[in-house]
Amino acid sequence: MNAALAAALRVEYEIVYGYGIVGSRLRGRDRTIAADRLAAHQLLRDSLLALTFSDADRPVGEPAYRLPFPVTGSVSARMLAIRLEDAAAGAAWDLVAAERPASPARILAVNALVDAATAAARWRVRAGASDDPALPGAPPDSAQMFSQPSMTPTTSPSPSTTASGSTS
């Protein structure tokens, strides 16, 4: 099993645990959304397991995971849901990058990336958060690599080129 696949599986185990905490602190529509996301991540975890392990050698998750902050109510539960989906998007991004085109793992990862990015954006709306990343799942230091070229003229003079290709 490659490192990106192993990391994605570890992240999914953590997310399943985290959504148990999130759901326990929410009510109404938010709780329903959390239960749906829990089911989606359980399915993704199981799909990742099926790609690499037989029933006899499947790893199991830890009994508990350390949360990034205390989850004491609905506000912190929504913030944790955002963090969980961001982690899922990051793991999916890494898996997309590590797998060969059209492989089952890459197809699964592309779908997981879209799903996690969409869920994170929805949680951000519900939480009133405004930190939606331009490229969900992308490594933090990749923003420069994906930035748009500047349309502002440079201040340094450059020779003009004529229609024939010569410079004046």
C-alpha positions in Angstrom: 0.0 0.0 0.0 1.4 3.4 -0.9 1.9 6.1 1.7 -0.9 8.4 0.3 -3.4 5.5 0.5 -2.3 4.7 4.1 -2.6 8.3 5.1 -6.0 8.7 3.6 -7.2 5.6 5.5 -5.8 7.0 8.8 -7.5 10.3 8.1 -10.8 8.6 7.4 -10.6 6.7 10.7 -10.1 10.0 12.5 -12.9 11.7 10.6 -15.4 8.9 11.5 -14.4 9.3 15.2 -14.7 13.1 14.9 -18.1 13.0 13.3 -19.3 11.0 16.3 -18.3 13.9 18.5 -19.7 16.5 16.1 -23.1 14.8 15.9 -23.4 14.5 19.7 -23.1 18.3 20.1 -25.6 19.3 17.4 -29.4 19.3 17.0 -31.9 19.5 14.3 -30.7 19.9 10.7 -27.1 20.2 11.7 -27.2 16.8 13.4 -28.8 15.3 10.3 -26.1 16.7 8.1 -23.4 15.4 10.5 -25.0 11.9 10.5 -25.0 12.0 6.6 -21.4 13.0 6.6 -20.5 10.3 9.1 -22.1 7.7 6.8 -20.3 9.1 3.8 -16.9 8.9 5.5 -17.6 5.4 6.8 -18.3 4.4 3.2 -15.2 6.1 2.0 -13.1 4.4 4.7 -14.6 1.0 3.8 -13.9 1.7 0.1 -10.2 2.6 0.9 -9.9 -0.6 2.9 -11.4 -2.7 0.1 -8.8 -1.3 -2.4 -5.9 -2.7 -0.4 -6.8 -5.2 2.3 -8.5 -8.6 2.5 -11.0 -9.1 5.3 -8.4 -11.0 7.3 -5.7 -8.2 7.4 -7.7 -5.0 7.6 -6.4 -2.5 10.1 -8.8 -1.1 12.6 -8.9 2.5 13.9 -7.9 3.6 17.3 -10.5 3.6 20.1 -10.2 7.4 20.3 -8.3 10.3 18.7 -7.1 13.7 20.0 -9.3 16.5 18.9 -7.7 19.8 17.8 -9.8 21.7 20.4 -12.5 21.1 22.9 -15.9 20.5 21.4 -18.4 21.9 23.9 -21.4 23.0 21.8 -22.8 23.6 18.4 -20.3 26.4 17.5 -17.2 24.3 18.1 -18.9 21.2 16.6 -19.4 23.1 13.3 -15.8 24.3 13.4 -14.6 20.7 14.0 -16.8 19.5 11.0 -15.0 22.1 8.9 -11.6 20.8 10.1 -12.6 17.2 9.4 -13.7 18.0 5.8 -10.6 20.0 5.2 -8.5 17.0 6.4 -10.5 14.7 4.1 -9.9 17.1 1.2 -6.2 17.2 1.9 -5.9 13.4 2.1 -7.9 13.1 -1.1 -5.7 15.7 -2.9 -2.5 13.7 -1.9 -4.1 10.5 -3.1 -5.0 12.0 -6.4 -1.5 13.2 -6.8 0.0 9.8 -5.9 -2.1 7.5 -8.0 -1.8 6.8 -11.7 -4.6 8.2 -14.0 -7.8 6.3 -14.2 -6.8 3.9 -11.3 -9.6 2.9 -8.9 -7.9 4.7 -6.1 -7.5 7.9 -8.1 -11.1 7.9 -9.2 -12.2 7.3 -5.6 -10.0 10.2 -4.4 -11.2 12.6 -7.0 -14.8 12.0 -6.0 -13.8 12.2 -2.3 -12.1 15.5 -2.9 -15.2 17.0 -4.5 -17.4 15.6 -1.8 -15.2 16.9 1.1 -14.7 20.3 -0.5 -18.5 20.7 -1.0 -19.2 19.6 2.6 -16.6 21.9 4.0 -18.0 24.8 2.1 -21.5 24.0 3.4 -20.3 23.7 7.0 -18.5 27.1 6.6 -21.8 28.7 5.6 -23.6 27.1 8.5 -20.8 28.2 10.9 -20.6 31.8 9.4 -17.0 31.2 8.6 -15.3 33.0 5.7 -12.0 31.1 5.3 -13.1 29.0 2.3 -9.9 28.0 0.5 -9.5 28.7 -3.2 -8.3 25.1 -3.9 -9.7 22.8 -1.2 -7.2 20.1 -0.2 -4.2 21.8 -1.8 -1.1 21.9 0.3 -0.9 25.3 2.1 2.3 26.3 0.3 0.9 25.6 -3.2 -1.1 28.9 -3.4 1.7 30.6 -5.4 1.9 27.7 -7.8 -1.7 28.0 -8.7 -2.0 31.8 -8.7 -3.4 33.7 -11.7 -0.9 35.6 -13.9 -0.9 39.3 -13.4 -2.7 41.4 -15.9 -1.1 44.6 -14.6 1.5 46.0 -17.0 5.1 45.9 -15.8 6.9 49.2 -15.1 10.1 48.1 -16.9 10.3 49.2 -20.5 10.2 46.4 -23.1 10.7 46.8 -26.8 7.6 46.7 -28.8 7.2 44.0 -31.4 5.8 44.8 -34.9 3.5 42.5 -36.8 6.5 41.0 -38.6 8.1 40.0 -35.3 10.9 42.5 -35.3 11.4 44.8 -32.4 11.5 48.5 -32.6 
